[in-house]
């Protein structure tokens, strides 16, 4: 029984981080109709920034201060998004989608080299945060308390994002812009401002995912591409542009990935792709997506 509980907790851990990445990706697409291929490396920027900041003050500050600067990666990712949207993406809105895919793919490569230039080719660690929380017992097994904290943060972020989109005035404007940009603009909505805010929020979510997972697994080059692949599996299953779909897809991928790694690690990724292919055959728009 305790083994099953640990597997379920690990599934929720994967799902929490995947939802933050895929939810931001879906939010950006839902509002702006842009498939942001650079989203994975924005997640990596969040991880690197947090690991770097923790490393700079580690040893000279109390542990509580390290936890206080944990969200700095999310803030850095949001600031990056606020710069990229008006400078690189906005001029391409009226062009075919191929231009947007090319510019975001190019940005993916550029960000990878920028991270290599700033932080070097070696991994960065923020393990002091992981170790500082200790662990607790599940039967005869020991489980890291930090993993449980990540699950809680992921759940709180999902609830906060849902409330922001569906229970605030700005959320109404956001949804109106996503459904009919021209009508929203005619009614006085500043569409450019909504776009930059939506893109910034999507990047904040990706950066938060990187920030909260880096104490557990560190920051390494290439982590953004790996995260992007899994995020696309999530949004294909749940439906691109649907936050509820991103949550459902993240939970499904989290469970399948955890039990796949445990019981058949050789074909773990193949099972995820097979699951996405089956969903595409049955519902091309995703389980909760709209055609």
Residue pairs with C-beta under 8 A, 6 or more apart in sequence:
1 139
2 138
2 139
2 140
2 141
3 141
5 138
5 139
6 138
6 141
6 143
7 258
7 259
7 262
8 255
9 143
9 147
9 148
9 151
10 147
10 258
11 251
11 254
11 255
11 257
11 258
11 259
12 151
12 154
12 251
12 254
13 147
13 150
13 151
13 254
14 250
14 253
14 254
14 257
14 258
15 154
15 250
15 251
15 253
15 254
15 255
16 150
16 151
16 153
16 154
16 155
16 157
16 212
16 250
16 254
17 150
17 154
17 209
17 212
17 213
18 209
18 230
18 231
18 234
18 249
18 250
18 253
18 254
19 154
19 157
19 158
19 234
19 246
19 247
19 250
19 251
20 154
20 157
20 205
20 206
20 208
20 209
20 212
21 39
21 40
21 43
21 205
21 206
21 209
21 227
21 228
21 230
21 231
21 234
22 231
22 234
22 235
22 238
22 246
22 249
22 250
23 158
23 161
23 205
23 243
23 246
23 247
23 250
24 39
24 201
24 202
24 203
24 204
24 205
24 206
24 209
25 36
25 39
25 202
25 206
25 231
25 232
25 235
25 240
25 246
26 235
26 238
26 239
26 240
26 241
26 242
26 243
26 245
26 246
27 161
27 165
27 198
27 201
27 202
27 205
27 243
28 34
28 36
28 39
28 198
28 199
28 202
29 35
29 36
29 235
29 240
29 241
30 178
30 240
30 241
30 242
30 243
31 174
31 177
31 178
31 194
31 195
31 198
32 89
32 93
32 195
32 198
32 199
34 89
34 100
34 104
35 97
35 100
35 101
35 104
35 240
36 42
36 104
36 202
37 101
37 104
37 105
37 107
37 108
37 228
38 84
38 104
38 105
38 107
38 108
38 111
39 104
39 202
39 203
39 206
39 228
39 231
40 108
40 206
40 223
40 224
40 225
40 226
40 227
40 228
40 229
40 231
41 107
41 108
41 111
41 112
41 115
41 224
41 225
41 228
42 77
42 80
42 81
42 111
42 203
42 206
42 207
42 224
43 77
43 206
43 207
43 209
43 210
43 223
43 224
43 227
43 228
44 111
44 112
44 115
44 210
44 219
44 221
44 223
44 224
44 227
45 73
45 76
45 77
45 80
45 111
45 115
45 207
45 210
46 73
46 74
46 76
46 77
46 206
46 207
46 208
46 209
46 210
46 211
46 214
47 73
47 210
47 211
47 213
47 214
47 219
47 223
48 73
48 115
48 118
48 119
48 124
48 210
48 214
48 219
49 72
49 73
49 76
49 77
49 207
49 211
50 69
50 70
50 71
50 72
50 73
50 126
50 210
50 211
50 214
50 219
51 124
51 125
51 126
51 214
51 218
51 219
52 119
52 124
53 69
53 72
53 73
54 66
54 69
54 70
54 126
54 128
54 129
54 215
55 124
55 125
55 126
57 65
57 66
57 69
58 66
58 128
63 128
63 129
63 132
66 126
66 128
66 129
66 132
67 129
67 132
70 129
70 211
70 212
70 215
71 208
71 211
72 211
73 207
73 208
73 210
73 211
73 214
74 204
74 205
74 207
74 208
74 210
74 211
75 204
75 207
76 207
77 203
77 204
77 206
77 207
77 208
77 210
78 200
78 201
78 203
78 204
78 207
80 203
80 207
81 199
81 200
81 202
81 203
81 204
82 196
82 199
82 200
82 203
84 107
84 199
84 203
85 195
85 196
85 199
85 200
86 192
86 196
88 103
88 107
89 100
89 103
89 104
89 199
90 192
90 195
92 99
92 100
92 103
108 224
108 225
108 228
111 224
112 221
112 222
112 224
112 225
115 221
116 221
119 219
121 221
123 218
123 219
123 220
124 214
124 218
124 219
125 214
125 218
125 219
126 214
126 215
126 218
126 219
127 215
127 218
128 215
129 146
129 215
130 144
130 146
130 215
130 216
132 146
133 144
133 145
133 146
133 149
134 144
134 145
135 142
135 143
135 144
135 145
136 142
136 143
136 145
136 148
137 143
144 216
146 215
146 216
147 216
150 212
150 213
150 216
153 208
153 212
154 212
157 205
157 208
158 247
161 205
161 243
162 243
164 170
164 171
165 171
165 174
165 175
165 243
166 175
170 197
173 184
173 189
173 194
174 194
174 197
174 198
176 183
176 184
176 187
176 189
177 184
177 189
177 191
177 194
177 195
177 198
178 241
181 191
184 191
184 194
185 191
209 227
210 219
210 223
230 253
230 257
230 272
233 249
233 253
233 272
233 273
233 275
233 276
234 246
234 249
234 250
234 253
235 245
235 246
235 249
235 286
236 249
236 276
236 279
236 280
236 286
237 245
237 248
237 249
237 252
237 253
237 275
237 276
237 279
237 286
237 287
238 244
238 245
238 246
238 247
238 248
238 249
238 250
238 252
238 286
238 287
238 288
238 289
239 245
239 249
239 285
239 286
239 287
239 288
239 289
239 290
240 285
240 286
240 289
241 289
241 290
242 286
242 288
242 289
242 290
244 288
245 286
245 287
245 288
245 289
248 287
248 288
249 286
249 287
252 275
253 272
253 275
256 271
256 272
256 275
257 268
257 272
260 267
260 268
260 271
260 272
261 268
264 271
279 286
279 287
283 289
284 291
285 291
